[in-house]
């Protein structure tokens, strides 16, 4: 019987999709179901895909829903206790699901689990070791681009990277899943924050390994990526930060945002970053309405959230992993 549904959202991923599905089929733990959501791809990647067996289902969307809505579509109707998201450019090692399943047994109080992501292009580099969230309202993928010195011990991080994440279905559904207004980027941090506000913890699992290309379709520093990252970063901060922490951190958040703009000056990232921030500010009405709903349902104190945040300026600047004892 399946204990987890794995959702893969595809959009013009080319041959990467078939590779990701093949890696899923090769899992040492066979007790899963997989839903591949194709977001109206035009490259034939879904048409060429051969489903390995009856554990796999292909769902076709008539439009590009983005990662957030596509993931929600793939999760809809699940009866498994757990939901996993896997990017089509993320290739799990054969023991990935088995490692996550063992972690679920070790940490029964956790609502989220993250995977160790190694750069698919360079096995000596980390792609990420959990997502961190600074008191400044800035998120980053821990250890991104740093030298990989071997799997770390399990540790608690703020939230998992959605490229290879595991969520307790009951908790996921209680908060409404991913915020579909985000389309893509930062939607995993937003979901993790909302789960944190309900008391959910996240454990980064050292032996749950995937090889991740990262932004294989959208491009790591493309205008599309920069725009959505800037807009959604603002929305995540405004929607989720508890009031006491919001007012304390607001000057630092503004300073950090100014610093990001300063670093982008004279380059191709400045215009989409400004556009994303501008659209983010103009779209704050619905975000503030959602904030009221989110904060009313908060089940933990501002102090609990403060302890889950990263307070290290050095780790933020260096994009280091920030893991605590689980």
Secondary structure as UniProt FT lines:
FT   STRAND          4..10
FT   TURN            14..15
FT   HELIX           16..25
FT   STRAND          32..39
FT   HELIX           45..48
FT   TURN            54..55
FT   STRAND          56..61
FT   HELIX           66..75
FT   TURN            76..77
FT   STRAND          82..86
FT   TURN            88..89
FT   STRAND          90..92
FT   TURN            94..95
FT   HELIX           96..106
FT   TURN            108..109
FT   STRAND          112..119
FT   TURN            123..124
FT   STRAND          125..128
FT   STRAND          131..134
FT   TURN            135..136
FT   STRAND          139..141
FT   TURN            142..145
FT   STRAND          155..156
FT   TURN            162..163
FT   STRAND          164..168
FT   HELIX           169..174
FT   TURN            175..176
FT   HELIX           180..182
FT   HELIX           187..197
FT   TURN            198..199
FT   STRAND          202..212
FT   TURN            216..218
FT   TURN            220..221
FT   HELIX           223..240
FT   HELIX           243..263
FT   TURN            264..266
FT   HELIX           269..282
FT   HELIX           284..296
FT   HELIX           302..308
FT   HELIX           313..318
//
